[in-house]
């Protein structure tokens, strides 16, 4: 990897219980945090901040948001007290101009899509984190183009960590018993894997809803779209690798992607 270029990561975050558990996915996140160059700051893009318009956390001390229910108290007691970075938030606004980006000082913070993976990567919470929202009103190509605009951060010591799941269908999840992947989940996961290094126009992963399995794999797009920020931030011919993959509960892909 170019030593002056920070990586961009998409991490399949799965269940919030990964915060408390150790498994192949959390071990991979931990290894990434310890083996990659140490960033000056982190820009997080989480499936769980899905908004009208675009916003960025701009407070000095973002709160830890426990945006889930029905889990053990230990999960709600967990805090991730990373500092924010108003300077990075302002830089994001600058890079995305003329798109209006709201500087959020009070409403949001770090949701479990971001802190749930960062707590494994950087357990000391000693790197500033800014989170970018995903504009639900915009098409997939818009998010890919935002990734291109944000790519400059990678040369400024900032690591981009996007978090979601490329296959995310909780309605069909196999919560108990046979958790073998559905055929459509495996096909869509493979479709994503096979097209990660695509370059040029009409990117199949931007046009993901053209895939015949997308209506089951992505019944709503918010968990898929973070991937497009990472793919958009890729430089020409830059390597792409898959630190870990797998499908849990039959319909939840844990695919992670590393650019750089």
C-alpha atoms as one frame of an Amber mdcrd trajectory, in Angstrom:
protein
   0.000   0.000   0.000   1.182   3.527  -0.777   2.505   4.774   2.566   1.017
   8.232   1.959  -2.423   6.852   1.215  -4.627   5.611   4.035  -6.867   2.627
   3.271 -10.618   2.748   2.863 -12.611  -0.022   4.507 -16.099  -1.426   4.232
 -16.915  -3.687   7.181 -19.947  -5.951   7.368 -21.006  -5.189  10.938 -23.767
  -7.742  11.547 -25.324  -8.059  14.986 -24.578  -5.538  17.755 -23.573  -8.569
  19.835 -20.251  -8.548  17.965 -19.292  -5.786  20.395 -19.303  -8.314  23.243
 -18.277 -11.410  21.310 -15.062 -12.645  19.731 -15.305 -14.421  16.392 -13.602
 -14.462  13.008 -15.175 -11.136  12.054 -14.250  -9.232  15.201 -10.766 -10.754
  15.110 -10.366  -9.447  11.574 -11.442  -5.943  12.615  -8.987  -6.068  15.521
  -6.179  -7.179  13.193  -6.935  -4.357  10.755  -6.717  -1.814  13.542  -3.366
  -3.124  14.751  -1.756  -3.727  11.349  -2.789  -0.705   9.262  -0.977   2.647
   9.469  -2.312   4.663  12.384  -4.689   7.358  11.123  -4.894  10.944  12.327
  -8.687  10.661  12.271 -11.521   8.413  11.092 -14.413   9.255   8.803 -17.180
   6.751   9.528 -20.103   6.093   7.177 -22.753   3.943   8.846 -25.928   2.380
   7.511 -27.651   3.527  10.686 -27.541   7.275  10.039 -29.962   7.400   7.109
 -31.260  10.912   6.639 -32.933  13.400   4.334 -29.991  15.438   3.135 -26.386
  15.006   4.222 -25.005  15.738   7.680 -21.710  15.304   9.475 -21.035  15.142
  13.216 -19.173  18.305  14.162 -19.172  18.180  17.966 -16.058  17.859  20.130
 -17.418  14.854  22.037 -19.885  12.677  20.076 -22.131  10.534  22.230 -22.288
   6.749  21.981 -25.687   5.884  20.516 -27.254   2.537  21.475 -29.644   2.310
  18.540 -30.953  -1.215  19.149 -33.199  -3.082  21.533 -33.556  -6.447  23.242
 -29.868  -7.028  23.929 -27.982  -7.619  27.216 -27.480  -4.671  29.548 -23.725
  -4.987  29.092 -24.151  -3.795  25.518 -26.062  -0.696  26.610 -23.436  -0.016
  29.263 -20.644   0.009  26.682 -19.345   3.433  25.745 -16.976   4.500  22.969
 -15.689   7.896  24.128 -13.697   8.876  21.027 -13.324  12.588  20.484 -14.871
  14.295  17.506 -13.084  16.593  15.092 -14.789  19.840  14.068 -11.810  20.423
  11.769 -12.418  17.170   9.873 -16.145  17.917   9.737 -15.366  21.269   8.119
 -13.019  19.559   5.649 -15.792  17.134   4.680 -18.102  20.082   4.058 -15.417
  21.675   1.894 -14.811  18.539  -0.167 -18.511  17.893  -0.766 -19.359  21.486
  -1.748 -21.576  22.675  -3.368 -23.652  19.903  -1.774 -25.000  21.371   1.474
 -23.736  19.374   4.458 -25.260  20.101   7.861 -22.757  20.392  10.712 -24.547
  18.433  13.445 -23.599  19.724  16.869 -26.190  17.996  19.067 -28.504  15.461
  17.417 -26.395  12.436  16.491 -23.051  10.984  17.542 -21.601   7.522  16.875
 -24.193   4.804  16.254 -23.500   1.095  16.595 -22.721   0.762  12.899 -19.645
   2.879  13.501 -18.581   2.399  17.124 -19.508  -1.293  17.032 -16.621  -1.971
  14.625 -14.290   0.795  15.805 -14.339  -0.553  19.360 -12.613  -3.666  18.014
 -10.250  -1.814  15.665  -9.261   0.919  18.107 -10.394  -0.203  21.565  -8.698
   2.715  23.327 -10.985   5.174  21.499  -7.977   7.467  21.116  -8.484   8.494
  17.471 -10.956  11.292  16.602 -14.074  10.103  14.742 -16.466  12.029  12.526
 -19.559  10.321  11.117 -21.196  11.148   7.793 -24.880  10.473   7.192 -26.320
   8.744   4.121 -28.871  10.785   2.177 -31.864   8.487   1.688 -33.300  10.707
  -1.057 -30.413  10.158  -3.475 -29.655   7.323  -5.944 -26.729   4.936  -5.632
 -24.576   6.847  -8.131 -24.734   9.910  -5.874 -23.139   8.009  -2.980 -20.438
   6.620  -5.260 -19.614  10.154  -6.415 -19.442  11.359  -2.805 -16.861   8.658
  -2.207 -14.807  10.095  -5.072 -14.965  13.554  -3.519 -13.946  12.233  -0.120
 -10.980  10.282  -1.509  -8.710  13.298  -0.883  -8.969  12.604   2.852  -6.954
   9.426   2.362  -3.895  11.553   1.537  -4.489  13.644   4.646  -4.078  10.870
   7.192  -7.779   9.996   7.436  -9.046   6.433   7.177 -12.530   5.941   5.759
 -14.445   3.204   7.596 -17.847   2.443   6.091 -20.126  -0.067   7.780 -23.190
  -1.997   6.640 -23.970  -5.395   5.097 -24.101  -6.065   1.345 -26.775  -8.689
   1.990 -29.198  -7.570   4.693 -32.636  -9.147   4.923 -33.725  -9.472   8.539
 -37.262 -10.528   7.611 -35.900 -13.781   6.188 -33.137 -14.294   8.751 -32.788
 -17.773  10.237 -32.486 -16.844  13.882 -32.255 -20.420  15.151 -31.553 -23.871
  13.818 -30.353 -24.221  10.234 -28.520 -21.031   9.389 -27.233 -22.115   5.989
 -27.144 -19.204   3.516 -30.056 -18.780   1.173 -29.083 -19.384  -2.459 -29.954
 -15.809  -3.397 -27.793 -14.472  -0.550 -24.782 -16.454  -1.735 -25.310 -15.411
  -5.344 -25.528 -11.728  -4.460 -22.522 -11.908  -2.141 -20.537 -13.515  -4.985
 -21.775 -10.858  -7.410 -20.333  -8.186  -5.122 -17.046 -10.047  -4.693 -16.684
 -10.582  -8.447 -17.112  -6.908  -9.286 -15.073  -5.143  -6.608 -12.204  -4.323
  -8.976 -14.424  -2.977 -11.763 -13.278   0.349 -13.197 -15.012   2.528 -15.749
 -18.560   3.581 -16.502 -21.720   1.670 -15.591 -20.213   0.084 -12.501 -22.299
  -3.036 -11.783 -22.057  -2.455  -8.025 -23.468   1.046  -8.439 -26.244  -0.467
 -10.564 -26.715  -3.228  -8.003 -30.503  -3.170  -8.187 -30.248  -4.524 -11.739
 -29.081  -7.810 -10.242 -31.992 -10.299 -10.114 -31.253 -11.195  -6.480 -31.080
  -7.593  -5.241 -34.753  -7.380  -4.249 -34.128 -10.090  -1.633 -30.522  -9.244
  -0.770 -31.207  -5.504  -0.392 -34.913  -5.008   0.291 -33.866  -1.568   1.542
 -30.576   0.018   0.391 -29.137   1.642   3.515 -26.877  -1.273   4.513 -25.501
  -1.649   0.989 -24.794   1.997   0.185 -21.795   2.451   2.539 -19.831   0.120
   0.241 -20.147   2.669  -2.572 -18.309   5.334  -0.553 -15.318   2.995  -0.276
 -15.403   1.966  -3.935 -15.714   5.616  -4.937 -12.655   6.501  -2.861 -10.502
   4.001  -4.757  -7.725   5.344  -6.966  -7.074   3.928 -10.445  -5.762   0.355
 -10.366  -5.532   0.393  -6.585  -5.665  -3.098  -5.053  -8.851  -4.363  -3.450
  -8.877  -7.234  -0.982 -11.395  -9.106   1.159 -10.199  -9.404   4.766 -13.123
 -11.655   5.740 -16.386 -12.936   4.287 -19.273 -15.119   5.359 -23.052 -15.197
   5.633 -24.724 -15.471   9.024 -28.369 -16.268   9.825 -28.818 -17.203   6.170
 -29.394 -13.642   4.975 -26.727 -11.357   6.427 -23.401 -10.982   4.612 -20.343
 -10.182   6.722 -18.200  -9.364   3.692 -15.482  -6.822   4.428 -13.594  -4.925
   1.722 -10.242  -3.163   1.932  -9.146  -0.634  -0.687  -5.414   0.040  -0.576
